[in-house]
Amino acid sequence: MEKPTYILEFEKPLRELARKLEELRQQALETNVDLAGQIAAMEKDIEAAQREIYSNLTPWQKVQIARHPKRPYALDYIGLIFEGFEELHGDRQFSDDRALIGGTAFFNGQAVVVIAQQKGRDTKEKIARNFGMPQPEGYRKALRLARMAEKFGLPLLTFIDTPGAYPGIGSEERHVSEAIAVNLREMAMLRTPSISVIIGEGGSGGALGIGVTDRVLIFENSYYSVISPEGCAAILWKDAAAASKAAEALQLNADTLARLGVVDEVISEPFGGAHNDPKQAAEALRYALQKHLNDLRGLDGERLLETRYDRFRRLGIYTEAGAIRS
């Protein structure tokens, strides 16, 4: 995959340094002057700037990376780490939702069922995929495939990447909230190992609708939140421009989520984001999935239910401080 040309606002200083480096190289070629020392120094400056920027990203900057147009999507990872993926279509009630895909595949030689939210690259595909926002039939298709995984004793792997479920009139008329609620209940009771991975955006109930699993993993620059930063800003500050402030308040980034126990593991990304080296990101994902599948493989149905129940019951536990006495 070619190097991304899309530059985020906070990456612009790197682009300027890269431009100067290219000018030095071009000058060395045209004048036949040895500029190796200056080029090496500039390369060190670029490396230092990269480490400074990417080691101190704000929550909002990580949200921007999660939304990067070159970031690997579910089908990219499926193509890199699975074999024999066979997509299955339709919810057997209304239609086939292309924002939510799923089917059977082999992962390291083991048969699995994969469910994933899929965005589009160009305008045509974005419209066809509804910008990665599933409708009720998508969640009902996901449930059909989850029940199939349980029936045949296959592990269920879900990839989350959505700004949220589609809130349009048709979606509401076909009861998107009910479809998500049913998924939460039924996935909680599946008697087969299940793992979900937030690979980009994890927005609201649209993400949770395929995320009630035994293990929840997240990529380093992904986010998982009850609402998008813009939506939160519009509600609390009456201004979507306050999204950066909302991202900080929501504590939606991977490291915070791991500390709170919302996710079970943070998967490291290549320097600067998964879009800089999708193959490396895919291998990190492969390793994490296999590790957690190995942990879950020995658990029978009853034990899976018990541990899954305990996992989600632990979320939201807090301690009230006692009154301060003088």
N, C-alpha and C positions, 0 to 999 in steps of 0.2 A: 504494500500500500504506500502511495506517495506521501511525502511529508505534508502536513497540513499547512495551508496558506492563510487560513482564518486566524486572525490575531485578536486576542482579548485585550481589553483596555490596559490591564496591568502588565501585559506582556510587551507593550510597545517599546519600552527601553531596550528589550532584547532584540527587537527588530532593527532598531537603530544601530546597535553594536554589530549585528550580523551584516548590515549594509556596509559599515566601515571596514569590516573584515574582508568582505568581498572586493571592496575598492583596493585594499592593500594587495590582495592576491592578483587582481587585474593589473595593478601598477607594476608588480614584480614581473609579470609576463611581458608587458608592453615595453618596459625599459630595460629588461634583462639585468635588473639590480637585485642583489641578495637582500631580501627583506624578511628572511626567516625568523630573525629575532623579534621583529615587530609583530609579525603574524602570530608567533607563539605567545607573546605577551597579550595580544588581543584575544586569543583563544582562552587564555587563563582568565582574563577579565570577564568574558562571556560566561565561563563556567562558574565564576564567583557570583556573578549577577543572577544566574539561574538558581544557584543554591540559596541566595538571599531571598529571592522572590518566592520560590516554591516551598521553602521551609517555613515561611511565615504568612501563609495564605489566610485571609479572613474567611468566615463562614460564607459570606456572599460571593467571594471569589471562587470558592469550591463549588457553589451552586452553578456558577457560570461554566466551570469545567464540566460539571455533570451534564450540562446542556450543550456542550460543544458540538457543532454540526458534524465534525469528523469522528466523534466518539464512537467506538464499536457498539453496535446494536445487537439485539438478541440473535438474529440470524447470522451475524458475523461470528459470534462465539459458537453457535451451533455448528457452523461449517468448520471451525477450527478444532473443536474438541470432541465432537460426536461423529459417529459413523452411521450411515444408513438411515438418516432422519426421514421419516415418512409422515408428512403433514396430514392430519385428519381435519375435516371441515364440518361446520354446522353444529347448531345446538339442538337439532331435531324438533324445534318448535317454531322458529321464525326465519333465521337466515344465518349466513356465515359472516362473522365479524373479523375483518382482516387486521384490526388493531390488536387482537389477541389470537395468537397462533398456538398450535400444539400438535403433538403426535408422538410416535414411538421412535426410539433410536437406540444405539449401542454406545455406552460410555465405558471406555477401557475394557471392552469385551462383555460388559454386563448390560442386559436389556433394561431400559428405563422408559418412563413417560416424561416428556418435556412440555411445559406450558410457559408461554412467554408473551410479554407485551412488546409489540414491534412498532417502531416509528418509521418514517420514510425519509429518503435522502433528498430527492428532487421534489418539485411542486406536485407533479402528478402522483407520485407515490405517497407523499404526505397526505394528500386528500384521500387517496384510496385507503390509507391506514388510519385515517381520522386523527392524524397527529399523535398517534399512540394513545388515544383516549378511548377505551373500550365502552361498548354499550351493553345493555342487559344480556343480549344474545351471546356476547363474548364471555361473560362470566358464567352463563349457563353451559356454554361449550366447555369452559375450563372445568366446571364441576363434572360434566359427563366424562371427561378424560381422567379426572382424579378418581372417580368411581371405577373406571376401567383399570387404572393402575392398582387399586385395591383388589379388584376381582382377580387379577392375574398375579398378584403378589410382586408387583414391580415398584421400585423406588420412584418417587415423584420429585422432579426437579423443576422449580419455577424461577423465571427470570423477570424481575420487576423493573420497569422503565416507563413510567407514565407521569404526566403532570396531574392526573386525576381521571376519574371516570367521566364520560361525556355527559354534560348537564343540559343537553338540548331537550326540546319539547318531546320529540319522539322517544328519546331515552327515558324520560320521566313517565311518559304514557305507558311504556312497556315495563315500568317498575324497576329501574336500575337499583334503587336502594334495597328493595326486597331481594333482588338477585345477589347483591353483595352480602346482605345479611345471611342468606341461606348458605352462601359459600363459607362464611366465617364459622357457622355452626357445623356444617358437614365436614369441612377440612379439619376441624378440631377433633373429629371422631374417626378419621381415616385410620385403618389398621395396616398401614404400610409406611415405611420410612419416607420422610419428606424433608426437602431442603429448599429454601428460597434464597435468592441472591439479588440484592439491589445493585444493578449494573449502571444506573444513571440516575434518573429521577424516581423518587418514591413518594408520590403525592397522594395524601388523604386516603379515603376508603377505596379509591381506585387501585391503590397499591396493596392495601391490606386484603383486598378481595381474593388475591392468590398468595397471601403471605402468612397464613396461619399454619406453620410447619414446625417440625421438630427442631430445626436449626435455621437461623436467619443470619446470612452473611451479607457483607456490604463492601463494595470497592471503596478505596481510600478517599476518592473525590466524589462519591455519590452522596445523596442526601435522602432522608426518610422523615416525613413530617405529616402532621395532621392537616396542614394547609400549605399552599405555596407562600413564599415570602411576600409576593405581591398581594395575594389575597389577604394575608394577615395585616399587611401595612394599610390596605384599603379599609379594613375594619377598625383597627386600633388607632391609626394616625390619620385616617380619612385621606390618605395620599399614597398611591402605589409607588411613588418615588422613594418612599421610606423603606423599600425592600431590604436594603442592606442592614438597616436597624432591626427589621423583623427577623432576618436570618440569624442575627446574633441572639435575639431573644428566644427564638424557637429551639435553639440547641439541636439543630437538625443534622449536624455533620457526624461523620463516621466515628471519630475518636470519642466524642461526647456520648454517642449512642452506645458504644461499647462499654464505657464507664458506667452508664446507667443500666446496663444489662438488657437493653432493647435488642441489640444484635449480639451474636455469639463470636464473630470474628471479623476483623477488618482485613481485607485482601489488599496487599500493597500494589501500587500501580507504577508503571515506568515513570521516570522523571518527567514532570510536566503534565502527566495525564495519560490515560490508556490510549488515546488517539496517537500518541507519539510512537508507540510500538504495540499494536494490537496482538501480535503473536506472543510477546512476552506477557501481556496481560492475560491472554487466554491460558497460557501455561500455569500462571499463578492461580487462576480459577480452577483449572483441572486438578491441581494439587490439593486445593482447599476442599473441593467437592469429594475427592476420593478419601481424604482424611476423615471427613465427617460421615461419609457413607460407611466406612469401616467401623466407626464408633457405633452406628445405629444398626448395623447388620445383625448383631447378635440379640437384639431386643424383640420379643414376641409382641403380638398385638396389644395385650393388656399393659405390658410395660411401656410401650410407646405412648399409649393413652395417658398413663400416669405421669410420665416425664413431661409430656407436652402440656398437660394440665398444670403441673407445677411451674413450668417455665412461664406461662402466661399469667398465672396468678401472682407471680413475684413482681410483675411490672406494676409500677405505680405505688409501691410500698414506701411509706415515708414515716418519719419519727417527729412527733411534736415536741418542741422544746418546753421545758417546764417554766413556770413563771419565775422571773428574776426577783429575788428577795434582798432587801437591803440589810 
